[in-house]
Amino acid sequence: MSEALPMQIRLVSIPGDGVGPEVVAATLPVIQDAALMHGAGLDVLEVDWGGERHLRTGAPMPDDAAELVRSHDAVLFGAVGRPDVPDHELVWGLIIALRQQLDLAVNLRPVRSWENVPSVVTSAPGTDLLIVRENTEGEYTGVGGRTHRGREAELGIEVAVHSRPAIERAARYAFEQAGRRRGQVALVTKSNAMRHGYTLWDEIVAEVAAEFPAVECQPVLVDAMAAQMIQRPAELDVLLCSNLFGDILADLAAVLAGGMGMAPSANVSPATTPGLFEPIHGSAPDIAGQGIANPTACMLSGAMMFDHVGLPAAGDSIRNAIAVALLDSSNHTPDLGGTGTTDGLAAAVRSALNRERNT
């Protein structure tokens, strides 16, 4: 039946490790329903990339992984990481490798407060911000090394790389997003102490800002931004960050939405490269297999996938259905203070989608 639909979305599914397979399995029927509601078909190719494959073959993904992804429209990624494999082996061998090989230049982390979802931060209600993070450079390029291992003079060098093209791409994306939102960009920097890379950020972003006169741009030091995010998050619109600062602040911001189980992300390119969409909560091996992982972040990542492939109405339907499902506290998973299950929350979202379809 899906073959007769005018739009076909070719999706690579990477369930991965820990709770990844659970939240992806809960999410796929939700995005299938949303696609069909809006006249699209979803063709899913599931691959076994992750920790188990690393143990079996010595690599978490095959050499031609990026080539396979390029023949599809998007990737839905669950999580990577397991206790019996060093984190850096899997992170660098899978998620960072895909970001760099596909040149996924921008990481998007939307953060919003949800009615009836508690946050430990009392200022959280009214939060609706977007973190735009440069996604291929900074401290995550892998430049550096270690020497004199195990000796008194042991040394580790981590080099942060910041280039004009990467900064310009991230900045333009941030200003374009702000133009569709509330017209405010905060450039998160540390140029008062880091005088080479972050002064370059300041200068280049000021040049890009001149191309968007309707968007207000304000540089904010990262430590001050961390404080503002807790004290006055509702005042924030778009945060433009380097790779490292965006990573740290996005995890902090997740608390505003109710925790890591509520935090989606997208890895995208301003070009036509397929995007990679993933919850940011990690593999959570301590609760894997218990059926209590919160699938909201994964479902919201699926909604972002629809935005990126040109079907934003399907994304809006998922977000609206999640909002409806979360109004009932019996659907809340333990991370939200409830006793709900992964499958139960996903079923409630599907029910809300079905009600929308029948209205």
C-alpha positions in Angstrom: 0.0 0.0 0.0 2.8 2.4 0.8 4.2 2.1 -2.8 1.1 4.0 -4.1 1.9 7.0 -1.8 3.3 10.1 -3.5 6.2 10.5 -1.0 8.5 7.7 0.1 10.9 8.3 3.0 13.9 5.9 3.0 15.0 5.5 6.6 18.0 3.7 8.1 17.3 2.5 11.6 20.2 2.0 13.9 18.8 0.7 17.2 22.3 0.4 18.7 22.9 -0.5 22.4 21.3 -0.5 25.8 17.8 1.1 25.7 18.4 2.1 22.0 16.5 -0.9 20.6 13.6 -0.3 23.0 13.0 3.3 22.2 13.5 2.8 18.5 11.1 -0.1 18.4 8.5 2.1 20.2 9.2 5.1 17.9 9.0 3.4 14.5 5.2 2.7 14.7 4.6 6.3 15.7 6.5 7.7 12.8 4.9 5.2 10.5 1.4 6.4 11.6 2.4 10.0 11.2 3.8 9.5 7.7 0.6 7.7 6.6 -1.6 10.5 8.1 0.2 13.0 5.8 0.4 11.0 2.6 3.9 9.5 2.9 5.3 6.0 3.1 8.2 4.9 5.3 10.7 2.3 4.0 12.9 1.2 6.9 16.2 -0.6 6.7 17.4 -1.8 10.1 21.2 -2.3 10.6 23.1 -3.9 13.4 25.7 -1.2 14.0 26.9 -0.7 17.6 28.6 -2.4 20.5 27.6 -6.0 19.7 28.8 -5.7 16.1 32.1 -4.2 17.5 32.6 -7.2 19.7 31.8 -9.6 16.8 33.8 -7.9 14.0 36.1 -5.4 15.7 34.3 -2.3 14.3 30.9 -0.9 15.3 29.9 -0.2 11.7 31.1 -1.4 8.2 33.6 0.6 6.1 30.8 1.4 3.6 28.4 2.7 6.3 28.4 6.3 5.1 27.8 5.2 1.5 24.8 3.2 2.5 23.4 6.1 4.5 23.8 8.4 1.5 21.4 6.3 -0.5 18.7 7.0 2.0 16.8 10.1 3.2 17.5 9.9 7.0 18.8 7.9 9.9 17.0 7.2 13.2 19.6 6.3 15.8 18.9 4.8 19.2 22.0 4.9 21.4 25.6 3.7 21.5 27.6 2.4 24.4 27.9 -0.7 26.6 29.9 -1.5 29.7 32.2 -4.1 28.1 33.5 -1.7 25.3 35.5 1.5 26.0 33.2 4.5 25.2 35.7 6.1 22.9 35.8 3.0 20.7 32.0 3.2 20.0 31.5 7.0 20.0 34.4 7.6 17.6 33.8 4.5 15.6 30.1 5.2 15.0 28.3 8.4 15.9 31.2 10.9 15.5 32.4 8.9 12.5 29.1 9.3 10.8 28.8 13.0 11.6 32.2 13.6 10.1 32.0 11.3 7.1 28.6 12.7 6.1 29.7 16.2 6.9 26.7 16.8 9.3 27.8 20.3 10.1 25.0 21.3 12.4 23.6 19.7 15.5 20.1 20.9 16.6 18.9 20.5 20.1 15.4 21.9 20.7 14.3 22.3 24.3 10.8 23.1 25.5 8.8 22.7 28.6 5.8 20.4 28.6 2.5 20.8 30.4 2.3 18.3 33.3 5.9 17.3 32.9 7.9 18.3 36.1 11.3 19.9 36.1 13.6 20.4 39.0 14.2 23.9 37.7 11.4 26.1 38.9 12.0 28.6 36.1 11.5 26.0 33.4 7.8 26.7 32.4 7.7 28.7 29.2 11.0 27.4 27.9 11.2 27.2 24.1 14.8 27.4 22.9 17.0 25.9 20.2 20.7 25.1 20.5 22.5 25.2 17.2 25.8 23.5 17.7 28.8 23.3 15.3 29.1 19.6 14.8 32.4 18.6 13.1 35.2 20.6 14.7 36.2 22.1 18.0 37.6 19.6 20.5 36.0 16.7 18.7 38.3 16.6 15.7 40.6 14.1 17.4 43.7 16.3 16.9 46.3 15.8 19.6 47.8 12.9 21.3 49.4 11.4 24.4 53.0 10.7 25.2 55.1 9.3 28.0 52.3 7.0 29.0 52.5 5.7 32.6 55.5 7.9 33.4 55.8 10.9 35.7 55.9 13.3 32.7 52.8 11.8 31.0 51.2 14.3 28.7 47.9 14.6 26.8 47.2 17.3 24.2 43.7 18.0 22.9 43.6 20.6 20.1 40.5 22.6 19.4 40.1 23.3 15.7 37.8 26.2 14.5 37.6 27.1 10.8 35.9 29.9 9.0 33.8 27.6 6.8 32.5 25.5 9.7 31.7 28.6 11.8 29.9 30.3 8.9 27.8 27.3 8.2 26.6 26.9 11.7 26.1 30.7 12.1 24.0 31.0 9.0 21.9 28.0 10.0 21.3 29.6 13.4 20.3 33.0 12.0 17.9 31.3 9.5 16.3 29.4 12.3 16.0 32.6 14.5 14.4 34.4 11.6 11.6 31.7 11.7 11.3 31.9 15.5 11.6 35.0 17.7 14.5 36.7 16.0 17.2 36.4 18.7 20.6 34.7 18.5 22.9 34.3 21.5 26.5 33.5 20.5 27.9 31.4 23.3 31.7 32.0 23.5 34.7 32.2 25.8 36.7 34.8 24.0 37.7 36.6 27.2 40.0 33.7 28.0 40.4 31.7 24.8 41.8 34.3 22.5 42.3 32.5 19.3 39.4 30.2 18.4 36.7 32.1 20.1 37.7 35.5 18.9 37.5 34.0 15.5 34.0 32.9 16.3 33.1 36.5 17.5 34.4 38.1 14.3 32.9 35.7 11.8 29.5 35.6 13.5 29.4 39.4 13.5 30.0 39.3 9.7 27.1 36.8 9.3 24.9 38.8 11.6 25.2 41.7 9.2 23.4 39.6 6.6 20.4 39.2 8.9 19.4 42.7 10.1 16.1 41.5 11.4 17.8 39.1 13.9 19.3 40.4 17.1 22.6 38.9 18.0 24.3 39.1 21.4 27.5 37.4 22.5 27.3 35.7 25.9 30.1 34.0 27.7 29.5 30.3 28.3 29.5 30.5 32.1 27.1 33.4 32.1 24.9 31.4 29.6 24.8 28.4 31.9 23.5 30.7 34.7 20.9 32.3 32.5 19.7 29.0 31.3 18.8 28.1 34.8 17.6 31.5 36.0 15.7 32.9 33.0 15.4 30.2 30.3 12.1 31.5 28.9 14.0 34.6 27.6 16.3 32.5 25.3 15.6 31.8 21.7 18.5 30.4 19.6 21.9 29.6 21.1 24.8 29.4 18.6 27.6 27.3 20.1 30.8 25.6 19.3 30.9 21.8 19.4 32.0 21.5 23.0 29.9 24.2 24.5 26.8 23.1 22.6 27.3 19.5 23.9 27.5 20.6 27.5 24.8 23.2 27.5 22.3 20.9 25.6 22.6 18.3 28.4 22.1 21.0 31.0 19.1 22.4 29.0 17.5 18.9 28.9 16.7 19.3 32.6 14.4 22.2 31.7 12.3 19.8 29.7 12.1 17.2 32.4 15.3 15.3 31.8 17.3 13.5 29.2 14.4 11.3 28.2 12.7 14.4 26.8 15.7 15.6 24.7 15.8 15.0 20.9 18.5 16.0 18.5 19.2 16.3 14.8 22.5 16.1 13.0 22.1 17.8 9.6 23.9 19.5 6.8 22.9 22.7 4.9 23.5 20.6 1.8 21.5 17.5 0.8 23.2 14.9 2.9 20.8 12.7 4.8 20.2 13.8 8.4 20.8 11.7 11.5 18.2 11.9 14.3 18.8 10.6 17.8 17.7 11.0 21.4 20.6 12.3 23.5 20.1 10.2 26.6 22.6 7.5 25.7 22.3 3.8 26.1 21.4 3.8 29.9 22.6 0.2 30.5 21.3 0.3 34.1 17.7 0.2 32.9 18.1 -1.7 29.6 15.7 -4.5 29.1 13.2 -3.3 31.8 10.8 -1.6 29.4 10.8 1.6 31.3 13.0 3.9 29.1 11.3 7.1 28.1 10.7 7.0 24.3 9.8 10.7 24.0 13.2 11.9 23.0 13.4 9.3 20.2 9.8 10.1 19.0 10.7 13.8 19.0 13.8 13.0 17.0 11.5 11.3 14.5 9.4 14.5 14.4 12.6 16.4 13.6 13.3 13.9 10.8 10.0 14.8 9.2 10.8 18.5 9.4 14.1 17.9 7.6 12.7 15.8 4.8 10.0 18.3 4.0 7.0 16.9 5.8 6.7 19.2 8.8 3.0 18.6 9.3 3.8 15.0 10.3 6.4 16.3 12.8 3.8 18.7 14.3 1.3 15.8 14.6 3.8 13.8 16.6 4.6 16.7 18.9 0.9 17.4 19.4 0.2 13.7 20.2 3.1 13.6 22.7 1.8 16.7 24.4 -1.7 15.0 24.7 -0.2 11.7 26.0 1.9 13.5 28.7 -1.1 15.2 30.1 -2.0 11.9 31.6 0.5 11.2 34.4 -0.2 7.5 34.2 1.8 7.5 31.0 4.8 9.0 32.6 7.9 6.7 32.7 10.0 6.5 36.0 12.4 9.3 34.9 9.4 11.6 34.9 8.3 10.4 38.3 5.7 7.9 37.1 5.2 4.2 36.7 4.5 4.1 33.0 6.4 1.9 30.4 8.1 2.5 27.1 5.4 0.7 25.2 2.6 2.3 27.2 3.7 5.8 26.5 4.2 5.1 22.8 0.8 3.5 22.6 -0.8 6.6 24.2 1.0 8.7 21.5 -0.4 6.5 18.8 -3.9 6.8 20.3 -3.6 10.6 20.2 -2.4 10.4 16.6 -5.4 8.2 15.7 -7.8 10.7 17.3 -6.3 13.5 15.3 -6.6 11.5 12.1 -10.3 10.8 12.8 -11.2 14.4 13.6 
